[in-house]
């Protein structure tokens, strides 16, 4: 299987829209090389 940057970007966009619609706060962390691409703290975690 090969990597498809366009598909990955679309998947991240869909996921971030889903998280935002549920009041979570996703950010694109893919460039940080943390082992995950989208950190998404709940609103309660930021209080």
PyMOL Python script that loads the backbone (N, CA, C, O; Angstrom):
from pymol import cmd

cmd.read_pdbstr("""\
ATOM      1  N   UNK A   1       0.843  -1.163   0.000  1.00  0.00           N
ATOM      2  CA  UNK A   1       0.000   0.000   0.000  1.00  0.00           C
ATOM      3  C   UNK A   1       0.896   1.235   0.000  1.00  0.00           C
ATOM      4  O   UNK A   1       1.903   1.289   0.706  1.00  0.00           O
ATOM      5  N   UNK A   2       0.520   2.205  -0.787  1.00  0.00           N
ATOM      6  CA  UNK A   2       1.312   3.428  -0.842  1.00  0.00           C
ATOM      7  C   UNK A   2       0.546   4.583  -0.189  1.00  0.00           C
ATOM      8  O   UNK A   2      -0.681   4.571  -0.093  1.00  0.00           O
ATOM      9  N   UNK A   3       1.290   5.542   0.238  1.00  0.00           N
ATOM     10  CA  UNK A   3       0.720   6.718   0.883  1.00  0.00           C
ATOM     11  C   UNK A   3       0.117   7.641  -0.173  1.00  0.00           C
ATOM     12  O   UNK A   3       0.701   7.835  -1.239  1.00  0.00           O
ATOM     13  N   UNK A   4      -1.045   8.205   0.122  1.00  0.00           N
ATOM     14  CA  UNK A   4      -1.704   9.144  -0.779  1.00  0.00           C
ATOM     15  C   UNK A   4      -1.977  10.420   0.010  1.00  0.00           C
ATOM     16  O   UNK A   4      -2.919  10.478   0.801  1.00  0.00           O
ATOM     17  N   UNK A   5      -1.154  11.438  -0.206  1.00  0.00           N
ATOM     18  CA  UNK A   5      -1.261  12.680   0.559  1.00  0.00           C
ATOM     19  C   UNK A   5      -2.615  13.361   0.397  1.00  0.00           C
ATOM     20  O   UNK A   5      -3.129  13.959   1.342  1.00  0.00           O
ATOM     21  N   UNK A   6      -3.196  13.270  -0.805  1.00  0.00           N
ATOM     22  CA  UNK A   6      -4.495  13.899  -1.043  1.00  0.00           C
ATOM     23  C   UNK A   6      -5.594  13.220  -0.217  1.00  0.00           C
ATOM     24  O   UNK A   6      -6.440  13.895   0.370  1.00  0.00           O
ATOM     25  N   UNK A   7      -5.578  11.907  -0.175  1.00  0.00           N
ATOM     26  CA  UNK A   7      -6.566  11.162   0.607  1.00  0.00           C
ATOM     27  C   UNK A   7      -6.367  11.438   2.096  1.00  0.00           C
ATOM     28  O   UNK A   7      -7.338  11.606   2.834  1.00  0.00           O
ATOM     29  N   UNK A   8      -5.118  11.483   2.533  1.00  0.00           N
ATOM     30  CA  UNK A   8      -4.846  11.766   3.944  1.00  0.00           C
ATOM     31  C   UNK A   8      -5.354  13.158   4.332  1.00  0.00           C
ATOM     32  O   UNK A   8      -5.954  13.317   5.395  1.00  0.00           O
ATOM     33  N   UNK A   9      -5.125  14.149   3.498  1.00  0.00           N
ATOM     34  CA  UNK A   9      -5.585  15.508   3.783  1.00  0.00           C
ATOM     35  C   UNK A   9      -7.116  15.567   3.846  1.00  0.00           C
ATOM     36  O   UNK A   9      -7.674  16.241   4.711  1.00  0.00           O
ATOM     37  N   UNK A  10      -7.782  14.874   2.946  1.00  0.00           N
ATOM     38  CA  UNK A  10      -9.242  14.848   2.941  1.00  0.00           C
ATOM     39  C   UNK A  10      -9.771  14.152   4.197  1.00  0.00           C
ATOM     40  O   UNK A  10     -10.728  14.624   4.812  1.00  0.00           O
ATOM     41  N   UNK A  11      -9.159  13.045   4.574  1.00  0.00           N
ATOM     42  CA  UNK A  11      -9.581  12.322   5.778  1.00  0.00           C
ATOM     43  C   UNK A  11      -9.398  13.187   7.020  1.00  0.00           C
ATOM     44  O   UNK A  11     -10.261  13.200   7.898  1.00  0.00           O
ATOM     45  N   UNK A  12      -8.300  13.899   7.099  1.00  0.00           N
ATOM     46  CA  UNK A  12      -8.069  14.782   8.241  1.00  0.00           C
ATOM     47  C   UNK A  12      -9.108  15.902   8.280  1.00  0.00           C
ATOM     48  O   UNK A  12      -9.592  16.258   9.354  1.00  0.00           O
ATOM     49  N   UNK A  13      -9.450  16.453   7.131  1.00  0.00           N
ATOM     50  CA  UNK A  13     -10.445  17.512   7.062  1.00  0.00           C
ATOM     51  C   UNK A  13     -11.806  17.008   7.541  1.00  0.00           C
ATOM     52  O   UNK A  13     -12.477  17.681   8.323  1.00  0.00           O
ATOM     53  N   UNK A  14     -12.210  15.836   7.077  1.00  0.00           N
ATOM     54  CA  UNK A  14     -13.498  15.257   7.481  1.00  0.00           C
ATOM     55  C   UNK A  14     -13.516  15.013   8.983  1.00  0.00           C
ATOM     56  O   UNK A  14     -14.493  15.334   9.659  1.00  0.00           O
ATOM     57  N   UNK A  15     -12.432  14.445   9.500  1.00  0.00           N
ATOM     58  CA  UNK A  15     -12.367  14.161  10.931  1.00  0.00           C
ATOM     59  C   UNK A  15     -12.401  15.443  11.762  1.00  0.00           C
ATOM     60  O   UNK A  15     -13.090  15.505  12.780  1.00  0.00           O
ATOM     61  N   UNK A  16     -11.668  16.454  11.336  1.00  0.00           N
ATOM     62  CA  UNK A  16     -11.641  17.709  12.080  1.00  0.00           C
ATOM     63  C   UNK A  16     -13.016  18.383  12.062  1.00  0.00           C
ATOM     64  O   UNK A  16     -13.418  18.973  13.065  1.00  0.00           O
ATOM     65  N   UNK A  17     -13.742  18.309  10.948  1.00  0.00           N
ATOM     66  CA  UNK A  17     -15.093  18.852  10.887  1.00  0.00           C
ATOM     67  C   UNK A  17     -16.016  18.093  11.835  1.00  0.00           C
ATOM     68  O   UNK A  17     -16.854  18.702  12.499  1.00  0.00           O
ATOM     69  N   UNK A  18     -15.873  16.777  11.906  1.00  0.00           N
ATOM     70  CA  UNK A  18     -16.679  15.973  12.818  1.00  0.00           C
ATOM     71  C   UNK A  18     -16.398  16.360  14.269  1.00  0.00           C
ATOM     72  O   UNK A  18     -17.330  16.568  15.046  1.00  0.00           O
ATOM     73  N   UNK A  19     -15.146  16.456  14.630  1.00  0.00           N
ATOM     74  CA  UNK A  19     -14.779  16.811  16.003  1.00  0.00           C
ATOM     75  C   UNK A  19     -15.303  18.206  16.355  1.00  0.00           C
ATOM     76  O   UNK A  19     -15.839  18.410  17.444  1.00  0.00           O
ATOM     77  N   UNK A  20     -15.151  19.161  15.443  1.00  0.00           N
ATOM     78  CA  UNK A  20     -15.620  20.519  15.679  1.00  0.00           C
ATOM     79  C   UNK A  20     -17.135  20.551  15.861  1.00  0.00           C
ATOM     80  O   UNK A  20     -17.641  21.297  16.700  1.00  0.00           O
ATOM     81  N   UNK A  21     -17.861  19.750  15.085  1.00  0.00           N
ATOM     82  CA  UNK A  21     -19.323  19.735  15.195  1.00  0.00           C
ATOM     83  C   UNK A  21     -19.781  19.194  16.542  1.00  0.00           C
ATOM     84  O   UNK A  21     -20.921  19.421  16.946  1.00  0.00           O
ATOM     85  N   UNK A  22     -18.899  18.478  17.241  1.00  0.00           N
ATOM     86  CA  UNK A  22     -19.223  17.925  18.560  1.00  0.00           C
ATOM     87  C   UNK A  22     -18.570  18.745  19.676  1.00  0.00           C
ATOM     88  O   UNK A  22     -18.416  18.266  20.800  1.00  0.00           O
ATOM     89  N   UNK A  23     -18.191  19.979  19.357  1.00  0.00           N
ATOM     90  CA  UNK A  23     -17.621  20.957  20.298  1.00  0.00           C
ATOM     91  C   UNK A  23     -16.213  20.624  20.785  1.00  0.00           C
ATOM     92  O   UNK A  23     -15.761  21.191  21.780  1.00  0.00           O
ATOM     93  N   UNK A  24     -15.516  19.722  20.109  1.00  0.00           N
ATOM     94  CA  UNK A  24     -14.124  19.456  20.447  1.00  0.00           C
ATOM     95  C   UNK A  24     -13.262  20.444  19.681  1.00  0.00           C
ATOM     96  O   UNK A  24     -13.762  21.144  18.800  1.00  0.00           O
ATOM     97  N   UNK A  25     -11.987  20.512  19.998  1.00  0.00           N
ATOM     98  CA  UNK A  25     -11.104  21.533  19.441  1.00  0.00           C
ATOM     99  C   UNK A  25      -9.894  20.907  18.736  1.00  0.00           C
ATOM    100  O   UNK A  25      -8.779  20.963  19.256  1.00  0.00           O
ATOM    101  N   UNK A  26     -10.107  20.313  17.560  1.00  0.00           N
ATOM    102  CA  UNK A  26      -9.005  19.655  16.869  1.00  0.00           C
ATOM    103  C   UNK A  26      -8.032  20.652  16.237  1.00  0.00           C
ATOM    104  O   UNK A  26      -8.414  21.748  15.827  1.00  0.00           O
ATOM    105  N   UNK A  27      -6.774  20.243  16.172  1.00  0.00           N
ATOM    106  CA  UNK A  27      -5.761  21.026  15.461  1.00  0.00           C
ATOM    107  C   UNK A  27      -4.930  20.075  14.613  1.00  0.00           C
ATOM    108  O   UNK A  27      -4.808  18.891  14.927  1.00  0.00           O
ATOM    109  N   UNK A  28      -4.371  20.592  13.557  1.00  0.00           N
ATOM    110  CA  UNK A  28      -3.515  19.786  12.686  1.00  0.00           C
ATOM    111  C   UNK A  28      -2.126  19.715  13.311  1.00  0.00           C
ATOM    112  O   UNK A  28      -1.374  20.689  13.295  1.00  0.00           O
ATOM    113  N   UNK A  29      -1.804  18.571  13.850  1.00  0.00           N
ATOM    114  CA  UNK A  29      -0.501  18.377  14.463  1.00  0.00           C
ATOM    115  C   UNK A  29       0.368  17.418  13.669  1.00  0.00           C
ATOM    116  O   UNK A  29       1.354  16.896  14.190  1.00  0.00           O
ATOM    117  N   UNK A  30       0.011  17.181  12.414  1.00  0.00           N
ATOM    118  CA  UNK A  30       0.711  16.181  11.609  1.00  0.00           C
ATOM    119  C   UNK A  30       2.190  16.498  11.409  1.00  0.00           C
ATOM    120  O   UNK A  30       2.992  15.582  11.231  1.00  0.00           O
ATOM    121  N   UNK A  31       2.561  17.763  11.436  1.00  0.00           N
ATOM    122  CA  UNK A  31       3.963  18.128  11.227  1.00  0.00           C
ATOM    123  C   UNK A  31       4.804  17.952  12.495  1.00  0.00           C
ATOM    124  O   UNK A  31       6.030  18.051  12.444  1.00  0.00           O
ATOM    125  N   UNK A  32       4.153  17.694  13.623  1.00  0.00           N
ATOM    126  CA  UNK A  32       4.869  17.597  14.894  1.00  0.00           C
ATOM    127  C   UNK A  32       5.474  16.218  15.159  1.00  0.00           C
ATOM    128  O   UNK A  32       6.255  16.062  16.098  1.00  0.00           O
ATOM    129  N   UNK A  33       5.129  15.228  14.355  1.00  0.00           N
ATOM    130  CA  UNK A  33       5.683  13.871  14.471  1.00  0.00           C
ATOM    131  C   UNK A  33       5.513  13.312  15.897  1.00  0.00           C
ATOM    132  O   UNK A  33       6.460  12.800  16.493  1.00  0.00           O
ATOM    133  N   UNK A  34       4.285  13.424  16.425  1.00  0.00           N
ATOM    134  CA  UNK A  34       3.990  12.964  17.776  1.00  0.00           C
ATOM    135  C   UNK A  34       3.362  11.577  17.816  1.00  0.00           C
ATOM    136  O   UNK A  34       3.053  11.079  18.898  1.00  0.00           O
ATOM    137  N   UNK A  35       3.170  10.951  16.680  1.00  0.00           N
ATOM    138  CA  UNK A  35       2.551   9.637  16.641  1.00  0.00           C
ATOM    139  C   UNK A  35       1.064   9.702  16.350  1.00  0.00           C
ATOM    140  O   UNK A  35       0.414   8.666  16.207  1.00  0.00           O
ATOM    141  N   UNK A  36       0.523  10.897  16.261  1.00  0.00           N
ATOM    142  CA  UNK A  36      -0.872  11.101  15.875  1.00  0.00           C
ATOM    143  C   UNK A  36      -0.943  12.425  15.124  1.00  0.00           C
ATOM    144  O   UNK A  36      -0.084  13.291  15.292  1.00  0.00           O
ATOM    145  N   UNK A  37      -1.964  12.574  14.303  1.00  0.00           N
ATOM    146  CA  UNK A  37      -2.032  13.755  13.446  1.00  0.00           C
ATOM    147  C   UNK A  37      -2.942  14.858  13.958  1.00  0.00           C
ATOM    148  O   UNK A  37      -2.737  16.030  13.642  1.00  0.00           O
ATOM    149  N   UNK A  38      -3.960  14.489  14.759  1.00  0.00           N
ATOM    150  CA  UNK A  38      -4.939  15.489  15.153  1.00  0.00           C
ATOM    151  C   UNK A  38      -5.188  15.435  16.655  1.00  0.00           C
ATOM    152  O   UNK A  38      -6.031  14.664  17.113  1.00  0.00           O
ATOM    153  N   UNK A  39      -4.469  16.240  17.422  1.00  0.00           N
ATOM    154  CA  UNK A  39      -4.827  16.344  18.833  1.00  0.00           C
ATOM    155  C   UNK A  39      -6.180  17.049  18.929  1.00  0.00           C
ATOM    156  O   UNK A  39      -6.427  18.029  18.226  1.00  0.00           O
ATOM    157  N   UNK A  40      -7.047  16.547  19.797  1.00  0.00           N
ATOM    158  CA  UNK A  40      -8.392  17.100  19.881  1.00  0.00           C
ATOM    159  C   UNK A  40      -8.876  17.096  21.324  1.00  0.00           C
ATOM    160  O   UNK A  40      -9.615  16.200  21.731  1.00  0.00           O
ATOM    161  N   UNK A  41      -8.459  18.100  22.101  1.00  0.00           N
ATOM    162  CA  UNK A  41      -8.907  18.157  23.493  1.00  0.00           C
ATOM    163  C   UNK A  41     -10.391  18.503  23.579  1.00  0.00           C
ATOM    164  O   UNK A  41     -10.924  19.241  22.751  1.00  0.00           O
ATOM    165  N   UNK A  42     -11.029  17.961  24.584  1.00  0.00           N
ATOM    166  CA  UNK A  42     -12.433  18.320  24.816  1.00  0.00           C
ATOM    167  C   UNK A  42     -12.480  19.713  25.418  1.00  0.00           C
ATOM    168  O   UNK A  42     -11.492  20.172  25.991  1.00  0.00           O
ATOM    169  N   UNK A  43     -13.597  20.381  25.298  1.00  0.00           N
ATOM    170  CA  UNK A  43     -13.715  21.722  25.898  1.00  0.00           C
ATOM    171  C   UNK A  43     -13.449  21.687  27.407  1.00  0.00           C
ATOM    172  O   UNK A  43     -12.908  22.652  27.948  1.00  0.00           O
ATOM    173  N   UNK A  44     -13.809  20.620  28.087  1.00  0.00           N
ATOM    174  CA  UNK A  44     -13.587  20.507  29.527  1.00  0.00           C
ATOM    175  C   UNK A  44     -12.103  20.446  29.867  1.00  0.00           C
ATOM    176  O   UNK A  44     -11.693  20.930  30.922  1.00  0.00           O
ATOM    177  N   UNK A  45     -11.300  19.862  28.996  1.00  0.00           N
ATOM    178  CA  UNK A  45      -9.863  19.760  29.248  1.00  0.00           C
ATOM    179  C   UNK A  45      -9.165  21.118  29.213  1.00  0.00           C
ATOM    180  O   UNK A  45      -8.087  21.278  29.786  1.00  0.00           O
ATOM    181  N   UNK A  46      -9.760  22.070  28.559  1.00  0.00           N
ATOM    182  CA  UNK A  46      -9.140  23.387  28.392  1.00  0.00           C
ATOM    183  C   UNK A  46      -9.579  24.400  29.440  1.00  0.00           C
ATOM    184  O   UNK A  46      -9.110  25.538  29.452  1.00  0.00           O
ATOM    185  N   UNK A  47     -10.466  23.983  30.303  1.00  0.00           N
ATOM    186  CA  UNK A  47     -10.935  24.896  31.367  1.00  0.00           C
ATOM    187  C   UNK A  47      -9.976  24.946  32.512  1.00  0.00           C
ATOM    188  O   UNK A  47     -10.215  25.659  33.486  1.00  0.00           O
TER     189      UNK A  47
END
""", "prot")
cmd.dss("prot")
cmd.show_as("cartoon", "prot")
cmd.util.cbc("prot")
cmd.orient("prot")
